[in-house]
Structure formats: C-alpha cells, structure tokens
Amino acid sequence: MSLRPLSRTRDLVAQLRRQLGEDDPMPPRAPLPPVELPPQRVFPSPSRRSRLADLAAAHTTALVGIGSVGTRYATDVVLQFQAELAVAHGAVATELPEEWAVAQGYVSLGSRVTSHREFLLRPDLGRRLAPESAERWAATCRKEVDVQPILADGLSAVATQGAGPALMSAFIAECEKRGFSTGTPVCARHARVWLEDEIGELARAKVAVILLGERPGLGTGDGLSAYLVYGPKVGNTDGQRNMMSNIHNRGTPPVDAARRLAVMAQLMLEQKTSGVHLDLSPRAAELGEAARGGYRAPQVRTRLVEG
C-alpha cells in the first residue's frame, strides 16, 4: 500500500528540490564570513558651546548652544529635555482636589468649567464664576475692602498646593501691615486670570489680586504668578493689569514677592489706576528689580538628569 502525499503543494516542492539537487530540506551551508567589529568612534567629537553662547546663557534659562554629536543632540541634553518636559506636563495635568481649599481655611469657589479637560480647552469658561459659586460668594464675602486676595489653581495646581498658602498669608500680612483692609480669603478651582474681576466686583474691592499657578516652562512646574487690577469688574482687559511671574524659590521667593505685591497694591490705591497707566517710580526702591527694565539674573536651572 503506497502512501499518498500529504498535499499537492508539498509534493510539488519535493519534486523541485530533487530537480535542483537539494533533496535535503536543510542542506549544509557555507560558513558565514567573519563580521568585522565596528570602529571605536562612530561619530565625530562633540562640538563645544561657543563663547557667545556662554555669554548668552548667563542671561537666560533657555537651552542655548547645547552642541551636538554628529547631526544629533547629545544624549544627556535629550534626557534633560525629556525630564523637564515631563515636569511641565505633570503640572498641567494635576488637578486641585475639591476639598483642598476648605482644608486650608479658604472659601471654595469654582468657575463655569465642568472638567479638567474642558478647563484646558475653554479658557473663557474659566474666567467666570459658576452661578452657584457667585451666589455663595456674594452672600458670604466681606464687602467694601481695599484688597481682595484670591488663590487659584491656574495651569499648575502643583504650585498652588506648594507655595500658594505661604504666598497668600504673607501677602495678606503685608497688606494689613500697611493698613489696608483685606477681603475674605478665597480659593478658586479651574480658574483663569480674569476670574479675579468677577470675584473682586462682587466684593466691591478696590484692588483684586489673584495668585495662581502659572503656565509651566521646561523644568518649572511649581511657579506662581500674580495679577493685580484696580477697580475689578467683568470686562477689564490685560492692559489694565499688572503682573509678577516666576514666584518660587529659584526665582522670586514668596516672601519677597508678597512684599512687592503689597507695594504695587499700595501704588494702585494711591494713584487709583493699574496696568499701563500705573507709575512704579515713586516706590522703585521698595520694588527693586520689579520696577526696573533691562536684564536680571536668570533663575537657577535644576539639573534633573545626571550624565
């Protein structure tokens, strides 16, 4: 009894092998030629930063004159960039817990935003209070005050939860030391800068100051910014505000920032204006570099990756 092939295809392949003289499915092969080892150095020597780049780097935290290896960045530069970018992304993605404001002793308010994703995509909704928050604030806040302080999450809840309470308390203390009446301490969630207008208007404050997490930069996810406006009301523009940024220990420390912000609030109360019309020169000595133009020492860039 003869055995039938398992398949017509296999039978044809076997016939082809016999015709080619390679009936063995795994015929012996010639040994592989030796593989030469790669050269010790594939890329040219890394290029060094120029003297001009060294001088420029003294005035900025930007990545200036980082050099290259061949046509690419050096590995440590890429890793540092990725680490700093992760810090920024993490800060923007962090949400302020709903119970955090009350735990810190603040009145908790919320904007018209309903989710963190909507907060990032709809800045306009973060500029107005939710109706229930507006009603609660109008019913409970102190009225007719000189300065209304506001703490908010902004684009870095990490910064708000970190240095936010210290900046808030130091700023209130500096204002009271100068004899200003301050409003009920409040913390706003999912807030944009212009939210200070509605909060200050409902409190009938002369000056509103919002302290909020600023848009993170590379490696800086813990920075706060402060925006001050005289005569807060819905509809004010950015030209009517003054601001201070980079409030953190590597930039302007919160204690120093609180003093300077109180001085700016004092100038607004004296001149009854803010923004582009505010004259800082009468208290330039107290404001320090905040009242001067030109270069200032850059913040310290933290090394996140060791090569």
Secondary structure, DSSP 8 states (H G I E B T S, - for coil): -----S-HHHHHHHHHHHHHT--SSS-------------S--S-------HHHHHHHTT--S--S---BTTB--HHHHHHHHHHHHHHHHHHH----TTHHHHTT-EEEEBS--SHHHHHH-GGGGGSB-HHHHHHHHHHS--S-SEEEEEEEET-HHHHHHTHHHHHHHHHHHHHHTT--B---EEEES--TTHHHHHHHHTT-SEEEEEEE---BTTB-S-EEEEEEES--TT--GGGEEEEEEESTTSB-HHHHHHHHHHHHHHHHHHT--GGG---GGGHHHHGGGG--S----------S--
